[in-house]
Amino acid sequence: MNKDKIKKILTWRPGDKLVAVVFLVAFVILLIPLYRLTPFVAPWADDYSYGNFVKSFLTEERSLSSAIDGMKYGVKTMWYCWQGTFSSIAFMCMQPAVWGEQYYMWGSVFLITILLVALVMLSKVLLHDVLGADWSSTITICAIYGSMVFVFIYLAHAAFYWFNAGVHYIGMHSFMMLLAAAWIKLLHGTGKTKSMFLMFWTLLGAILVGGANFVTTLQGMVLGVSLVALGILLKKKTTFWLLPSILVYGIALSKNLGAPGNNVRKGVFEASGIGMSAGKAILCSFKEAVIHIPEFTRLISIPILILLVPIIWRMVSKLRFSFRFPGLLLAWSFCFYATGFTPSLYSMGGPGISRTLNVVKITYQTLLVINEVYWLGWLHNKLKDKPSFLDGGAVWWLYPLMGAVMLIIFCNEPNQAGHYSSWGAYYYRHNNLANVFHQEYLERIDTIKNGGPDVVVKPYSNRPWFLHTSDLGETPDAEPNRMMAEWYGKNSISCYNQDGE
């Protein structure tokens, strides 16, 4: 083989369509284990307490209208006695197990799917609609970004496999991302018919997100106000399409924050000596934002970001977008990311529990990719008159090289199942751990249903981290025990080995 052929092979650059297909297939493959684990999930703790509102109504009349009445009753009760997050509570009350334990898995399917749809729609609007990127580049970047979000999720159990925690954060945050996509599309401009449809969705989305967890609802309001300010600054008439939903959002947020139950919850936290003032929480948010950057980025993200460089460079080389003021975007992004820590610092004095950090990390990853695209676009425009080795995209060997680097990092990871959700789901599924756990769960339910008013169940022999992080208490006064006992109409449920093992 002569030198020209060797050089041609080494400098071959795969086309945009081929790259898009490869990364799309890889993304789908990474999603499959997450879906395959869903049949083995089991309700836990708050699933029972919130779902019991609807279940009690369904006992009287098994119909959709009765379930909705139970949901309304649950929302009203919790709004007065615990928290004002009415849209989250509505979904919590309607957790699928109210219709039967066999339906609980569909909650996990919903959580994975709604996040997938949100990531795809937001990517499509930002890349294809606003920047004008071609479909191949849009699909490639979306697939890589989506893989990062799903595979590196902070805690898979609280994100996808525990409905109560997942819908309160992942579900609501997905709605916020869909709302953001609609707002951005409206501001960018589209046809009148599509604008009317999108405005209707933003009104519904404003209600959903305005009544969500405090991290999501705060970030949603900050984003909405920022987009309106940007529209006014750019003198875009399309800004008016955003105003009705911003008004509805404000009303929903006021109902959320003004709920009497929030004072009850606040009193519990204050009695425990936790929490901090609003001003201190805001200042500490920036500190926590910096502290969590290494944890949220992690070493394996570096080769992924490197891999994105030639893909993005090739994309922006075809665009006419100006990419002005990248520093302003970066500053806004950091402030927006920092808001994810403020509610937890204010209420609990800390950066947040795992389910909260799930969505804070998603926000960080989203902004990380957005800024990489924007800064590379700005740099390309500065250097557009100078030739670059990146102009034609990446040479073929960069992909397997970065893949090998990621494989080395993965192999040296001490907690592979915990840090890589797709691998963790595959591991628990194919080592039979998920099946053993689920069979023991079904046996436990059978024991409870067929037992007397006071039931004793055996502890699980194994608890796959993705499916169940803790077990019932030995004594019936433990909170998860009481929630489950009320759900099944028992006086008490205890959990210990009766044979003394």
N, C-alpha and C positions, 0 to 999 in steps of 0.2 A: 504494500500500500504506500503510495507516494505521499509527500508532505502536503500537497494541496488537498487530498482527500481527508487526511488526518485533521488538517486545519478546518476543513468544512464540517467535519463531524463534531469537533470540539466547539465550534462557534455556532452550531445550529441553535436557532431560537424557535421554540414551538409557537404556533399561532395562538391568538386570543381564544378562539373557539375551543381548541384542544385543551388549553389550560383550564378554561371554564368547566368543561365536561369532567376533567379529572378531579378538580376540587369539589365540584358538586357531588360527584359520586362518593368522594371521601367523606363529605359532610353527611350524606345519607347513611353511610355505613356507621358513622359515629353515633347517629341518632337511634339506630336499630336496637342496640342493647338497652337503651333507656326505656324504650317502649316495651321491650320484651320482659322487663322486670315488673311492669305494672300489675299483672295478674296476682302477684304475691304480696301486695300491700295489705295493711290492716289498720282499721281505725284506732285512734289513740287519744286519750285524755279529752282535750277540748272538742274533738270531733263529736264526742258523746254529749257534752254539756250544751253546746250550741245546737247540735242536730236534734236534741231531745225536744226542742220547741215544736219543730215540724213533726217529729215522730208521734208526739202526743196527740196532735191534731189528726194525723193520719189514722190513729187508732179508732177515732170516732167515725171518720169518713175517709176512705182511701180514694182521694181524687186530687187533681192538680189544684183546684180552687181551695181545697182544704189545706194543702201544703203551703200555698201562698198566704193563707190566713195565719198559719203557724209561723211562717217567716216574718210576717208583719208584727206579730206579737213578740217574737224574739228580738227583732230590731228595736221595737219600742221599749221593751224591758231592759235590754242592755244599754240603750241610749240614756235611760234614767239612772241605772244602778252601776254602770261600769265604764263604758267608753262611747264616744260619739261617732265612731267609724261605721256609719250606717250601711254603706254599700258593701264593705267587707263582711259585716255581720250578716247581711242578707245572704251572701254566698256561703258563709260558714253554716248558717242554719239549714241551707238546702244541700248539705253534703250528701253525696249519692247513697250512702248506707241507710238513709232514712227509708228507702224503698226496699232495702234488703242488703245483707252483708256482701252478697255476690256482686253488687253494683259499685262498691267502693272504688274499685280499680279505675273506673271511668273518670274519677276526679283527677287521678294522676295523668291519664291520657289528655284530659283537658288542659292541665297546667303545662305539660310539655308542648302541646299544640299551640296554645295561645301565645306562649313565648316565641315559638317558631314563627308564627304569623306576624307578630309584632316586629321581630328582627328583620324579616323579609320586607315588610311594608316600609319600615323606616329607612332601610338601605335603599330600596327602590326609589323612594321619594327624594332622598338626599343625593344619591349618585346619578340616577337616570333622569329624574324630572328637573331637579334644580341645577346640577352641574352639567347635565346633557351628556353623560357618559354612555358609551355603547353598552348593549346588553351583555356582551361577553365579560367586559370588565366589571360591570355591576354584579353579575352572578359570581364571579371569582372572589371579589372582595367580600360580598355578602356571605359566601360559603366559609371563607377563612374567619371572618368576624363572628359568624354564628357558631363555628366550631369552638372558638375561644370562649365564648359565653357559656355554652353548654358543657364542654369538657372541663373547664376550670371553675365551674360554679363553686361558690364558697362552701356550701354544705348541701349535698344532693338530697338528703333525707328531708330537710325542712323546705327545700325548693320544690320537689316533685312527688315525694312519696309519703307526705303527711299533709292531707288536704287542708286542714285548718290553718296551719302555718303557711303552706304554699299559696293558697288563694289570697290570704291577707297581704302577702308581699309580692310573690312572683306574678300572681294573677292580676292584682291591681296595678303593678308596675308595667305589666304588658299592656293594659288598657291605657296607661299614661303614654307609653311609646306610640300606641296607635293614635291617640289623641294628638300627640306631637306631630306625627306624620301628616295628619289631616290639617292641622294648623299651618304647617310649613307649606303644604300643597296649596292651601287657600291663599296664603300670603304671596306665594310665587305666581299664582294666577292660573286659571283653567277655565273651561267653558262654563256658561251660566248654569246649565242643567247639572253638571258635575259639582259645581260650587254649591248649589242648593242641597244636593245629596250630602256633600261633605259637611256643610254647616249643620244639617240635621244630626249627623253622627257626632259632631263636636258638642252639641247640646247634650246628647245622651252621655258622651264621654266625660263632659264636665261634671255631670251628676255622679257618675261612677268614681272618677278620680278625686272629686271634691270630698267624697265620703270614705276615702281609703285611709290606709295607715299614714301616720304623720310625715314619714320620710317622703313617700310618693306624692302626697297631696301638697307638701311644701315645694318640692321640686317642680311639680306640675304648674303651680301658680307662678313660681319664679320664671319658668320657661315661657308661659303664656304672656306675662307682662313684658318679658324681654323681647318676644316676637312683635308685640304691639309697638313697643318703643322703636324697634328696628324698622318696622313699617312706616312709622311716622317720620323717622330720620331720613328714610329713603323716599319719602313722599309717595308711597304706594297706596293707590285708592283701594286696593284689595284688603287693606288693613281692616276695613269696615266689616268684612266677613267674619273676623275674629271676635268682634266686640260682643255679640249676643252670648256666645259661649263663655267668654271671660266674665260677664255679668252673672250668668248661671253658676259658674265655678265659684265666684265670690260668695254667693248665697249658700251653696252647698258647703263650702269651707266654713262659713260662719256657723252653720248648723252643726257641723262636725266639732269645731273647737268649743262651741258654746253649750254642748250637752252637759246636763247636770251630772251624769256619770263620770265625766272627766275629773270633777272635783272629788268624787269618791275615790277614784283611782289615785289621784294626786295625794290625797290624805294618807293612803296606804304607803305610798313611797316616802312621804315626809316622815311618817311614823318610824320608818326604817332608817331614817337619817341619810337618804340618798337624794340625788338631784342637785341642781345648781341654778343660779339666776340666769335669765335670758341672755344678758350681756356676756357673762362668763362663758355660757354654752356656745355662743357665736364665736368668741375668741378661741376657745379650745377646739372648735371644729377645724380650724386651719391647722392646728398642731396635729390633731388626729389624722387629718387628710395626708399630711406629710409622712407621718409614722406608718400609715397603712399602704403607701405606694409600693414598697418592696414586697410586701405580702400579697398585694393584689396583682402585681406584675409577674413576679417569680421568674426564675432563670429561663424556663422553657418558653416564655413569651418573647424573649430576645430574638431567637432565630425566626420566629413567626413574623415579627416586625421587620426583620431584615428581608425576609422572603417577600413581604408586601412592597418593598421599595421599588423594584423594577416593574412590578405590576401596576402600581399607582403611577409611576413615572411615565410608563407607556400610555396610560389612560389620560393623564393630564396633558400630554403632548398633543392630543387631538382636540382639546377643549379650548373654548374662548373665554372661559370664566376668568375674572381678574385676580381672585385670591388676594384681596387687599387686607391690610391690617391683621396679619396673622398673630402678632403679639396681643392684640386686643381679644381675639378669640381664645388664645391660651389663658389669659388672665380671667376671662369670664368662665371658661371651662373649669379652672381650678376652684373658683368661688362656688360654682354650681355643684361640683363634686363634693366640696366641703359641707354643703347644706345637708348631705346625707347623714352626717354625724350629729347635727344640732339637736333634733328632737330627742334622741337617746341621752345625750349629755344633759339636756334640760330636765328630763323626767327621771332618769336613773343614774346620772352622774358618770356614765361610761359611754364608749363609742357605739355600743349596741350588741345585741345577741346575734347568734348565727343567722337566724332568719332575716334579720334586718340587714346584716352585712351582705347577704345574698344580693339584694337590690342595689346597695351602695357600690358593690363591685361591678355589677352590670353597668351602672352609670359611668364608672371609671373606665371600663373597657370600651364602652361606646365612644366616650370623649377622646380616649387614646387613639382610636382608629380615625375619628373625624379630624383630629389635629394632625395626624400623620399625613392624611390626604391633603389637608389644607396647606400645611407647611411645604410639602413637596411640590404642590401646585404653585405656591408663591416662589419657591426656589427655581422651578423650571421657567417661570416667566422672567425671572431675573437673568437666567442663563440661556434663554431661548435662541440667542444668536451664536451661542458657542456649542459645538458638537459634544455629545456625551456618549459614553459607551452604554448608557442605559436607554438610549433613544429607541432601540429596537426591541426592548424587553429583556428578559433574563435568558442567558444561555441555558441549555437543557440541564447541564450538570449541577446548576445551583439548587434545583429542586431536590434531587436525591441527597445532595450534600447537607442541606438544611434538615432534611428528613433524618439523616444519620445523626446529626447533632442532637435533634430532639429525641431520637431513640436512646442515645447515650445518657441524656439527662433523665429520661424516663427510667431506664434500667438502674440508675443510681439513686432513684427516689425511694426513701425508706417507707413511705406510705402511699403506694401506687393507687390502691383502691380508693383511698380517701381524697386524693388530690386530682384524680382523673376520673370523672363520673362515668364515662363510657366503659372504661376498663373495670371500674368497680361494679357496675351493673352486670357486665359480662362475667366477672369473677364470681359474684354471688349466685348468678343464674346457673353457670356451668359446673360449679363445684357442689351443686345440690343443696347449698346452704339456704337459699331462698325457699326451695320446695319443703325442706324439713321444717323451717320456721312456719310456713303457711299451714302445713298439716297440723302442727301443734296448735296453731291459732284456731283452726276449725275444731279440733278436739276440745279446746278450751271453751269455745262458744257452745258446743254440744253439752258439755258438762254444766255450764251455767243455765242453759235453757231447760235441761232435764233435771236439774237439782232442786233442792228445797229453797226456802226463803234465805237461808244462810249457806253460801257456797264457798268451798275451798278448791282452788285450782292449783296446778303444778306450775312452777316457773318454767320459762322457755329454756331448753337445753342450749340453744344458741340464738343470738340476736344479730343478724346481719346489720351492720351500721346504717345502710341505706334504708332499711325497712323498719327498724325498731331500736331506739337508742337506750331505752330503759324498760323496766318491767313493773308490774303492780307491786304494791307494798305487802309486807307480811300481815299487817293489821288492816282491818277494814276502814279505819279512819283516814288512811292515805287518800289524798285528793283524787288521783286516777281511779282508785277503787270505788270511791263514792260516785264518781261520774258514771262508771260502767254499771254499778249496781242500780242506779236510777234508770239508766237506759233499758235494762232488762227487767225492771220491776222487782228487784231483790232487796231484802233488808241489808244484806252485807255480802261482800266478796273479799276473801282473803287469798293470799298467794304464798304457799310454802309446800314443801314435800311432806306429805302426811306420814310417809314411812321412815322419816328421819334421815334420809340420804342427803 
